[in-house]
Amino acid sequence: MRLLLVEDDNHVAAALSAVLTKHGFTVTHARNGEEALKAVLPSDGAGRGPFGVILLDLGLPDQDGYQVCGKLRKLTATPVIMVTARSDVRSRIHGLNLGADDYVVKPYDTGELLARIHAVSRRASGGDAEDTGSVPLPGSPAEPLRLGPVVVELPTRRVSVDGTPVQLTRKEFDLLALLAQRPGVVFRREQIISEVWRTSWEGTGRTLEVHVASLRAKLRMPALIETVRGVGYRLVAPVAPPRA
């Protein structure tokens, strides 16, 4: 697999490239945002095939790493893993909303990084529907799912609240759709990760928490998705107010 490593520290890049190469990756090193954006252009990869994963460090010298992530997403559907020293949830949600597929927080274990690379690669190559990166929804009903003010249209992948469209990422929609098809049912974390992320790797649980937090914020309904401590999550359908 070809991997694009975006890292401005040459010593870190050399050490990481050696590890990745040992595990079968062909590494292209970009030292800043401009080099990373040029590397994903079709002319740059002619004859060598596309990258399987982009490993993007956010601390770049020429551009904000989040901006580079957004630009990369417009140029390619290749999975992007952010590498950041910011461990707060808001920073991670911001990166995911820009199109990142996963993240690792410094300092990280090399084994964890390799597991995340393989996980996003599997999801992109074999686990997603067509080129959308979405989990297929077999037997999706044609009728919209109505959960109080929230309307989820499975065939068109549209969501609205009180008639106002809400823009969700691919995985945010997949997560909401899974819970919305069986409101009140508790989904185990392992089950959600298996069906939405198509992996059994436990480390993905942190990504699940970030996606749940992002959904609550975007829908402006924190109580819609309830955390069942020690088990998982369930969707709590809003109760319609009594008619006057």
C-alpha positions in Angstrom: 0.0 0.0 0.0 1.2 3.5 -0.8 1.0 5.9 2.1 1.4 9.6 2.1 3.2 10.8 5.3 2.7 14.6 5.9 5.3 15.5 8.6 7.6 18.5 8.8 10.1 17.0 11.2 12.5 15.0 9.1 13.8 12.9 12.1 10.3 11.9 13.0 9.4 11.2 9.4 12.6 9.1 8.9 11.9 6.9 12.0 8.2 6.5 11.2 8.9 5.7 7.5 11.3 3.0 8.5 8.6 1.4 10.7 6.0 1.7 8.0 8.3 0.3 5.3 9.1 -2.6 7.5 5.3 -3.4 7.7 4.9 -3.3 3.9 4.0 0.3 3.1 5.6 2.4 0.4 6.0 5.8 2.0 6.0 9.2 0.2 7.1 12.0 2.6 5.6 15.5 2.3 7.2 18.1 4.5 4.4 20.7 4.4 0.8 21.3 3.3 1.8 22.4 -0.2 3.8 19.2 -0.9 0.9 17.1 0.4 -1.6 18.7 -1.9 0.7 18.3 -4.9 1.3 14.7 -4.0 -2.3 13.7 -4.3 -2.8 15.3 -7.7 -3.3 12.7 -10.5 -0.2 13.8 -12.4 1.9 13.1 -9.4 0.7 9.6 -8.9 0.7 8.6 -12.6 1.9 5.0 -13.0 2.2 4.5 -9.3 -1.4 4.1 -8.2 -3.2 6.1 -5.6 -2.4 6.4 -2.0 -4.1 4.0 0.3 -3.9 6.2 3.4 -2.8 9.8 4.2 -1.2 10.3 7.6 -1.5 14.0 8.3 0.3 15.8 11.1 -1.5 19.0 12.0 1.5 20.9 13.1 2.7 22.1 9.6 4.9 25.1 9.0 3.1 26.6 6.0 -0.6 26.0 6.5 -3.0 25.1 9.3 -3.3 21.3 9.4 -7.1 21.5 9.5 -7.1 23.6 6.3 -4.9 21.1 4.6 -7.3 18.3 5.7 -10.2 20.1 4.2 -8.3 20.7 0.9 -7.2 17.1 0.7 -10.8 15.9 1.1 -11.8 18.1 -1.9 -9.0 16.5 -4.0 -9.2 12.8 -3.0 -11.4 10.3 -1.2 -8.3 8.6 0.3 -8.7 8.0 4.0 -7.0 10.7 6.2 -5.7 10.0 9.7 -4.9 13.1 11.6 -2.0 13.1 14.0 -2.5 15.8 16.7 -1.3 16.7 20.1 -4.8 18.2 20.9 -6.7 15.6 22.8 -9.9 17.7 23.5 -13.1 16.5 21.9 -13.8 19.8 20.1 -10.6 19.6 18.2 -11.3 16.0 17.2 -14.8 16.8 16.1 -13.6 19.7 14.0 -11.1 17.4 12.2 -13.8 14.8 11.6 -16.2 17.4 10.3 -13.5 18.5 7.8 -13.4 15.0 6.4 -10.8 13.1 8.4 -11.5 9.4 8.8 -9.7 8.9 12.1 -7.1 10.5 14.4 -4.3 9.6 16.8 -3.2 11.7 19.7 0.5 12.3 20.4 2.3 10.5 21.9 0.9 7.4 20.3 1.9 3.8 20.3 3.2 2.5 17.0 1.0 -0.6 17.2 -2.0 1.6 17.7 -1.1 3.7 14.6 -0.6 0.6 12.5 -4.0 -0.7 13.6 -5.7 2.5 12.8 -4.1 2.6 9.3 -5.2 -0.9 8.6 -8.7 -0.2 9.9 -9.4 2.8 7.7 -7.8 1.0 4.8 -10.2 -1.9 5.2 -13.2 0.4 5.4 -12.2 2.3 2.3 -11.3 -0.7 0.1 -13.9 -3.3 1.0 -16.3 -2.1 3.6 -18.0 0.8 2.0 -20.8 1.2 -0.5 -19.6 2.4 -4.0 -17.3 5.4 -3.5 -19.2 7.1 -0.7 -17.5 5.6 2.3 -20.9 4.8 3.6 -22.3 1.6 5.2 -25.0 0.1 3.0 -28.4 0.0 4.6 -30.0 -3.2 3.4 -33.8 -3.1 3.4 -33.9 0.6 4.1 -37.5 1.8 4.2 -38.6 4.3 1.6 -40.6 6.2 4.1 -38.6 8.8 6.2 -37.9 8.0 9.8 -39.6 10.7 11.9 -38.3 11.2 15.4 -40.0 14.2 16.7 -38.6 17.2 14.8 -35.8 15.0 13.3 -36.5 13.4 9.9 -34.0 10.9 8.6 -34.3 9.9 4.9 -32.4 6.7 4.4 -32.4 6.4 0.6 -31.3 10.0 0.0 -29.1 10.2 3.2 -30.7 13.5 4.2 -31.4 14.7 7.7 -33.5 17.7 8.8 -34.6 19.2 12.1 -37.8 21.2 12.1 -37.5 21.3 8.3 -34.0 22.7 8.3 -31.4 20.4 6.6 -28.5 19.3 8.8 -25.2 18.5 7.1 -23.7 15.3 8.5 -20.5 13.4 7.6 -20.8 9.9 6.1 -20.1 8.2 9.4 -22.4 10.5 11.4 -25.3 9.7 9.1 -24.5 5.9 9.3 -24.5 6.1 13.1 -27.7 8.1 13.3 -29.4 5.8 10.7 -28.4 2.7 12.7 -29.9 4.0 15.9 -32.9 5.6 14.3 -34.1 2.4 12.7 -34.7 0.9 16.2 -35.4 3.7 18.6 -35.3 2.7 22.2 -33.1 -0.3 21.5 -29.7 -0.3 23.2 -26.8 -0.9 20.8 -23.6 -2.2 22.3 -20.5 -0.2 21.5 -19.0 -3.3 19.8 -22.1 -3.7 17.6 -22.0 -0.1 16.5 -18.4 -0.2 15.7 -18.8 -3.4 13.8 -21.8 -2.2 11.7 -20.7 1.5 11.1 -16.9 1.2 11.0 -16.8 -2.4 10.0 -14.0 -3.3 12.4 -13.8 -5.0 15.7 -10.8 -3.1 16.9 -11.4 -1.6 20.3 -9.5 1.6 19.7 -12.3 2.8 17.4 -14.4 3.4 20.5 -12.8 6.8 21.0 -13.9 7.7 17.5 -17.4 6.5 18.3 -17.6 8.9 21.3 -16.5 11.8 19.1 -19.1 11.0 16.5 -21.9 10.8 19.1 -20.8 14.2 20.6 -20.8 15.7 17.1 -24.3 14.4 16.3 -25.7 15.7 19.5 -24.2 19.2 18.7 -25.3 19.3 15.1 -28.9 18.1 15.8 -29.0 20.4 18.9 -30.7 17.7 20.8 -28.3 16.3 23.4 -30.9 14.0 24.8 -31.7 12.3 21.5 -28.8 9.9 21.8 -28.6 8.4 25.3 -25.4 6.9 26.7 -26.1 3.6 28.5 -23.2 3.5 30.8 -21.0 0.4 30.4 -23.0 -0.9 27.4 -23.5 1.5 24.5 -26.0 4.0 23.1 -29.7 4.2 22.2 -31.8 6.7 20.4 -34.6 8.2 22.6 -37.4 9.4 20.3 -38.8 12.7 21.5 -42.3 12.7 22.9 -44.7 14.9 21.0 -46.3 17.6 23.2 -50.0 17.1 24.0 -52.4 18.9 21.8 -54.2 21.8 23.2 
